[in-house]
């Protein structure tokens, strides 16, 4: 008889873990509290005909997604059309804008135009970033991180200096570029890793390669197509999905999980993999069986929360790209609001995604689909008045950039999402949107452990454990935990 495995949650790490565990020959059941898979990457359609991805919108590191499907004999093209965006995105500064081209040679020309010698420096930067990407994604992020001994190998030892593990990202970027706008352009990807560039290891220049060099893509139909495709792969392996099912308690006996209480019913399982919020999952256990105390979680550095608006606009908006970053204000000031003073920003930076520029299916004809996101500290006081204040601020700056007047009067559909919603929908600690920060003191072995120390059949996956925040790392996390869980012998 096959051993039964329960997966709690169907975000990217849960979908990945389910597919790999089922492929290894287990009977796998996924329990999801919502009525659809995807977690933070869910999608909804309005009565007006707008289709909104709720979370992830940057399709970077496409090779990681391809690797997942290849492990099961598929390609992404078997499930959806993947478009390469050109420009990849546009960054708005106070006095000019920069469009990041798809072609790397054109990107070098842009850098050279901005700062003499920067084109050659960009090539050097990307050569080093490519090395970090190849070693990092193949040899570092695939470890379960039970012990530092996992990283003891001739290859990793030989690579150590070239990976710049002990250099901070800001200093590293400063060695290559002096122009403030170019430095901001290179630093922005790490903001969502959960700390200031001064506190992020230079290793993460691999993100610049994974984005700028490998390109920015978009799945036609929305980012949710990746969720649906992964669900199909899992189901083809025999995974059974259960929606509108909330795991309320983890029942144990003799250092093992015996069953899960789900919607009031106890169901027996041999192994449990939790892709739900790590801290929340542990509250389902008796306190003596938890890996970490409340004091531990309070001492951690979390990646940001976010204020998000989903807007349906009743006319087309000119001069707006698929991805636009509004960085007219000081980067460090906003970062300090998130990780230093932990307050609502006075002069915010924000991001706009307008997928209807690429995809006619996400908005009615002649209309526009807007996704606005402003990074925030976790545990922020959140109410309707504060949300509306920042919406007005963001709309004003979009108007200035596009030449559109009275944009608020053109809103046909509006929905906001913020700290309280992340807590309500995902039990997210502090309302975090991206998991645990990838600071030097919270990297690899220093992250929360994938295995429960007291229960030998409980495992954790997702953004609060290794490898860290983001869609590709979450997919990798699911693969790692599946491998660990299938080693378990009853």
C-alpha positions in Angstrom: 0.0 0.0 0.0 1.3 3.5 -0.9 2.2 5.8 2.0 -0.1 8.8 2.2 1.4 12.3 2.1 -0.5 15.5 2.9 0.6 18.8 1.5 -0.8 21.8 3.3 -1.3 24.7 0.9 -1.1 24.9 -2.9 1.3 27.8 -3.5 4.3 27.2 -5.8 6.2 25.3 -3.2 3.2 23.1 -2.4 2.5 22.4 -6.1 6.1 21.5 -6.7 6.4 19.3 -3.6 3.1 17.5 -4.5 4.3 16.7 -8.0 7.7 15.4 -7.0 6.4 13.4 -4.1 3.7 11.7 -6.2 6.3 11.0 -8.9 8.3 9.1 -6.2 5.4 6.8 -5.7 3.4 8.2 -2.8 -0.3 8.9 -2.5 -0.5 12.6 -2.3 -3.3 14.9 -1.1 -3.1 18.7 -1.3 -5.4 20.6 1.1 -6.1 24.2 0.2 -8.2 26.6 2.3 -9.2 28.6 -0.8 -11.4 27.5 -3.7 -8.5 27.5 -6.2 -4.7 26.6 -6.2 -1.9 29.2 -6.2 -1.8 30.8 -2.8 -0.4 34.3 -3.3 -0.5 33.7 -7.0 -4.3 33.2 -7.3 -6.3 34.9 -10.0 -9.8 36.5 -10.1 -12.1 37.7 -12.8 -14.5 40.6 -12.3 -18.1 41.0 -13.5 -16.7 43.8 -15.8 -14.4 41.3 -17.5 -11.1 42.2 -16.0 -8.7 39.3 -15.1 -6.3 40.0 -12.3 -3.3 38.0 -11.1 -3.2 38.6 -7.4 0.5 38.3 -6.7 3.6 37.5 -8.8 3.9 39.3 -12.1 7.7 39.2 -12.9 8.4 36.0 -14.8 12.2 35.9 -14.3 14.6 32.9 -14.2 12.5 31.1 -16.8 15.0 28.2 -16.9 14.0 27.2 -13.4 10.4 26.8 -14.6 11.5 24.9 -17.6 13.6 22.6 -15.4 10.5 21.8 -13.3 8.4 20.8 -16.4 11.4 18.9 -17.9 11.6 16.7 -14.8 8.1 15.4 -15.8 8.7 15.2 -19.5 7.1 18.5 -20.5 7.9 22.0 -21.6 6.1 25.2 -20.6 5.0 25.5 -24.2 2.9 22.4 -23.6 0.7 24.5 -21.3 1.0 28.2 -22.2 2.6 30.7 -24.6 5.5 32.5 -23.0 6.2 36.0 -24.5 9.5 37.8 -24.1 8.8 41.4 -23.2 10.5 44.3 -25.0 11.2 46.6 -23.3 11.6 44.3 -20.3 10.4 47.2 -18.1 10.6 51.0 -17.7 12.0 52.9 -14.7 10.7 56.4 -14.1 13.1 58.8 -12.4 12.4 62.4 -11.4 14.0 63.9 -14.5 14.0 61.0 -17.1 12.9 57.5 -17.8 14.9 54.4 -18.8 13.5 51.6 -20.9 15.4 48.3 -20.4 15.6 46.6 -23.8 15.3 42.9 -24.4 18.6 42.8 -26.3 21.7 42.8 -24.2 23.8 44.7 -26.7 21.2 47.5 -26.7 21.3 47.4 -22.9 25.1 48.0 -23.0 24.5 51.0 -25.3 22.0 52.4 -22.8 24.5 52.0 -19.9 27.3 53.6 -21.9 25.1 56.5 -22.9 24.3 57.1 -19.2 27.9 56.7 -17.9 31.1 56.6 -19.9 32.6 53.1 -19.7 29.5 51.6 -18.1 28.7 49.4 -21.1 32.0 47.5 -20.6 31.4 47.4 -16.9 27.9 45.9 -17.4 29.4 43.1 -19.5 31.9 42.4 -16.7 29.2 42.6 -14.1 27.0 40.1 -16.0 29.8 37.7 -16.7 30.4 37.5 -12.9 26.6 37.4 -12.3 26.3 34.5 -14.7 28.9 32.5 -12.8 27.1 33.2 -9.6 23.8 32.2 -11.2 25.1 28.9 -12.6 26.9 27.9 -9.4 24.3 29.4 -7.0 21.3 27.9 -8.7 22.9 24.5 -9.2 25.0 24.0 -6.1 23.8 26.4 -3.4 20.0 26.7 -3.5 19.4 23.0 -4.1 20.7 22.0 -0.6 18.2 21.1 2.2 20.6 23.1 4.6 20.6 20.7 7.6 24.3 21.4 8.1 27.2 23.5 6.7 28.8 20.2 5.8 26.5 20.1 2.7 28.6 23.0 1.3 31.9 21.3 1.8 33.1 20.3 -1.7 36.1 21.1 -3.8 33.8 22.9 -6.4 32.1 25.1 -3.8 35.4 25.8 -2.0 37.0 26.8 -5.3 34.0 29.0 -6.0 33.8 30.8 -2.7 35.7 33.9 -3.5 34.1 34.4 -6.9 30.7 34.2 -5.3 31.3 37.2 -3.1 29.4 35.8 -0.2 30.9 38.3 2.3 30.6 41.4 0.2 27.4 43.5 0.5 25.4 44.1 -2.7 25.6 47.9 -2.5 29.4 48.0 -2.3 29.6 45.4 -5.0 27.4 47.4 -7.5 29.5 50.5 -6.6 32.6 48.8 -7.9 31.1 48.7 -11.3 28.9 51.8 -11.6 29.1 55.4 -10.2 25.9 56.8 -11.8 23.2 56.9 -9.2 20.5 55.8 -11.7 22.4 52.8 -12.9 23.1 51.8 -9.4 19.4 52.1 -8.5 18.6 50.0 -11.6 21.0 47.3 -10.5 19.9 47.4 -6.9 16.1 47.3 -7.3 15.8 43.5 -7.8 17.1 42.7 -4.3 14.7 45.0 -2.5 12.2 42.2 -2.4 14.7 39.8 -0.9 14.0 41.5 2.4 16.7 44.0 3.3 18.6 47.0 2.2 21.3 46.3 -0.5 23.8 47.0 2.2 22.7 43.9 4.0 22.2 41.5 1.1 25.2 39.3 0.0 26.7 40.2 -3.4 25.9 36.6 -4.4 22.5 37.9 -5.3 23.8 39.7 -8.4 22.7 36.4 -9.8 19.2 38.0 -9.9 20.4 40.7 -12.3 21.5 37.9 -14.6 18.3 35.9 -14.1 16.3 38.9 -15.1 18.2 41.4 -17.3 20.3 38.8 -19.2 17.8 35.9 -19.4 15.0 38.3 -20.1 11.6 39.2 -18.6 8.7 37.0 -19.8 4.9 36.9 -19.6 2.6 33.8 -19.9 -0.3 34.7 -22.1 -3.5 34.5 -19.9 -1.6 35.8 -16.9 0.9 34.5 -14.4 -1.8 32.1 -13.1 -1.2 29.9 -16.2 2.0 28.7 -14.4 -0.1 27.7 -11.4 -2.6 25.8 -13.6 0.2 24.1 -15.5 1.9 22.9 -12.4 -1.5 21.7 -11.0 -1.9 19.7 -14.3 1.5 18.2 -13.9 0.8 17.2 -10.3 -2.5 15.6 -11.2 -0.9 13.7 -14.0 1.3 12.2 -11.3 -1.8 11.2 -9.4 -2.0 14.1 -6.9 -5.5 14.7 -5.5 -6.5 18.3 -4.7 -9.0 19.3 -2.0 -10.2 22.9 -2.1 -12.0 24.8 0.7 -10.3 22.6 3.2 -8.6 24.2 6.2 -6.1 22.3 8.3 -7.1 23.2 11.9 -4.8 21.0 13.9 -1.9 18.6 13.6 -2.4 15.5 15.8 0.6 13.6 17.0 1.7 10.6 19.1 5.2 9.2 20.0 7.1 11.8 18.0 5.0 11.3 14.8 2.1 13.0 13.2 -0.9 10.7 13.2 -3.5 12.8 11.5 -4.6 16.2 10.4 -7.9 17.8 11.6 -9.4 19.2 8.4 -12.8 21.0 8.5 -13.4 19.2 11.8 -12.5 15.7 10.5 -9.4 13.8 11.5 -7.6 12.2 8.5 -4.6 9.9 8.9 -1.3 10.5 7.0 2.1 9.0 7.1 3.9 12.2 6.2 3.0 15.9 6.1 4.6 18.6 4.1 3.6 22.2 5.1 3.8 24.8 2.4 1.6 27.0 4.5 3.1 29.9 6.5 5.9 28.2 8.7 5.0 30.2 11.8 1.3 29.5 11.4 1.9 25.8 10.8 3.7 25.5 14.1 0.7 27.1 15.9 -1.2 24.0 14.9 1.1 21.9 17.0 1.5 21.7 20.8 4.0 24.3 21.9 6.5 21.6 23.0 6.7 20.2 19.4 7.4 23.5 17.6 10.8 24.2 16.1 10.8 27.8 17.0 9.4 30.1 19.7 7.4 33.3 19.3 10.6 35.2 20.4 12.5 33.6 17.6 10.1 34.8 14.9 10.0 38.3 16.5 13.8 38.4 16.1 13.8 37.5 12.3 14.1 40.0 9.5 11.1 39.6 7.1 10.8 40.6 3.4 8.2 43.3 2.8 4.5 43.3 2.9 2.8 45.3 0.2 -0.1 47.6 -0.6 -1.7 46.4 -3.8 -4.5 47.8 -5.9 -6.3 46.0 -8.7 -7.8 48.6 -11.0 -9.9 48.3 -14.1 -9.6 51.4 -16.2 -12.3 52.3 -18.8 -10.0 53.6 -21.4 -6.5 52.9 -22.8 -3.5 54.6 -21.1 -0.7 55.9 -23.3 3.0 55.8 -22.5 2.7 53.0 -20.0 4.6 49.8 -20.4 3.8 46.2 -19.2 6.1 46.8 -16.2 6.8 50.3 -14.9 8.8 51.2 -11.8 8.1 54.7 -10.4 11.4 55.6 -8.7 11.3 59.4 -8.7 12.0 59.5 -5.0 15.0 58.4 -2.9 15.5 54.6 -2.8 17.2 54.5 0.6 14.5 56.6 2.2 11.8 54.1 1.2 14.0 51.1 2.2 14.5 52.7 5.6 10.7 52.9 6.0 10.5 49.2 5.4 13.6 47.8 7.3 14.6 50.7 9.6 11.9 53.0 11.0 9.1 50.6 9.9 6.6 53.3 9.0 4.4 54.2 6.0 6.6 56.0 3.5 6.4 59.7 3.0 7.8 59.6 -0.5 7.1 56.1 -1.8 8.4 54.2 -4.7 5.9 51.9 -6.4 5.4 49.5 -9.3 2.7 49.3 -12.0 2.0 46.2 -14.0 -0.3 46.7 -17.1 -0.6 43.2 -18.6 -3.3 44.5 -21.0 -0.5 46.1 -23.0 0.6 42.6 -23.9 -2.5 40.4 -23.4 -6.0 41.4 -24.7 -7.6 38.6 -22.6 -7.1 40.3 -19.3 -9.2 43.4 -20.0 -12.3 44.2 -22.1 -11.6 45.8 -25.5 -10.4 49.5 -25.2 -9.8 49.2 -21.5 -6.8 48.7 -19.2 -5.8 46.3 -16.4 -3.6 47.9 -13.7 -1.8 46.3 -10.8 -0.2 48.7 -8.4 2.2 47.6 -5.7 4.0 49.6 -3.0 6.4 47.7 -0.7 5.7 48.1 3.0 7.1 47.0 6.4 5.3 44.1 8.0 3.0 44.6 11.0 1.9 48.0 9.7 -1.4 49.7 10.9 -3.6 49.2 7.9 -7.0 50.8 7.2 -9.1 52.0 4.2 -8.2 55.7 4.7 -4.4 55.0 4.5 -4.9 52.8 1.4 -6.9 55.5 -0.3 -4.3 58.1 0.5 -1.6 56.1 -1.2 -3.8 55.3 -4.2 -4.3 59.0 -4.8 -0.5 59.5 -4.6 0.2 56.7 -7.1 -2.5 57.8 -9.5 -1.2 61.3 -9.5 2.3 60.1 -10.5 0.9 57.8 -13.2 -1.1 60.8 -14.6 2.1 62.9 -14.7 3.9 60.2 -16.6 1.2 59.3 -19.1 -0.5 62.7 -19.6 -3.9 61.3 -18.5 -6.1 63.6 -16.4 -8.5 62.6 -13.7 -7.5 58.9 -13.7 -9.6 58.2 -10.6 -12.7 59.1 -12.5 -11.9 56.4 -15.1 -11.7 53.5 -12.6 -14.4 51.0 -13.5 -13.2 48.4 -11.0 -11.2 48.8 -7.8 -9.9 46.3 -5.1 -7.2 46.9 -2.6 -5.0 44.3 -0.7 -2.6 45.0 2.1 -1.2 43.8 5.4 -4.5 42.7 7.0 -5.4 40.7 3.9 -2.1 38.8 3.8 -2.8 37.8 7.4 -6.4 36.9 6.8 -5.9 34.9 3.5 -2.5 33.3 4.1 -1.9 33.5 7.9 1.2 35.4 6.8 3.4 36.3 9.8 3.1 40.1 10.2 1.3 40.3 6.9 4.5 39.6 5.0 4.1 39.2 1.2 7.5 37.6 0.3 8.7 35.5 3.2 11.9 35.7 5.2 14.7 38.1 4.1 17.8 36.7 2.5 20.2 38.6 4.7 23.6 37.1 5.4 22.5 36.0 8.8 19.4 34.3 7.4 20.9 32.5 4.5 21.2 28.7 3.9 21.7 26.8 7.2 20.7 29.9 9.1 17.1 29.8 7.8 14.3 27.9 9.6 14.8 24.2 9.1 13.0 22.1 6.6 12.4 19.3 9.0 10.7 19.3 12.4 13.2 18.5 15.1 10.8 16.5 17.2 8.4 15.0 14.7 10.1 12.8 12.2 7.3 13.0 9.6 6.7 16.8 9.4 8.5 18.9 6.8 8.3 22.6 5.8 8.7 24.3 2.4 8.2 27.7 1.0 9.3 31.3 1.4 10.1 31.0 5.1 12.6 28.2 4.7 15.3 27.5 2.1 16.1 28.7 -0.5 14.0 31.8 0.1 11.5 34.3 -1.4 10.4 34.4 -5.0 8.6 32.0 -7.4 11.7 30.1 -8.7 13.1 29.5 -5.2 9.7 28.3 -4.0 9.5 25.8 -6.9 13.0 24.6 -5.9 12.0 24.5 -2.3 9.2 22.1 -3.1 11.6 19.8 -5.0 14.1 19.8 -2.1 11.5 19.0 0.5 10.0 16.2 -1.6 13.4 14.6 -1.8 13.8 14.9 2.0 10.3 13.7 2.8 10.6 10.6 0.6 13.7 9.5 2.5 11.5 9.1 5.6 10.8 5.5 6.6 7.8 4.8 8.7 
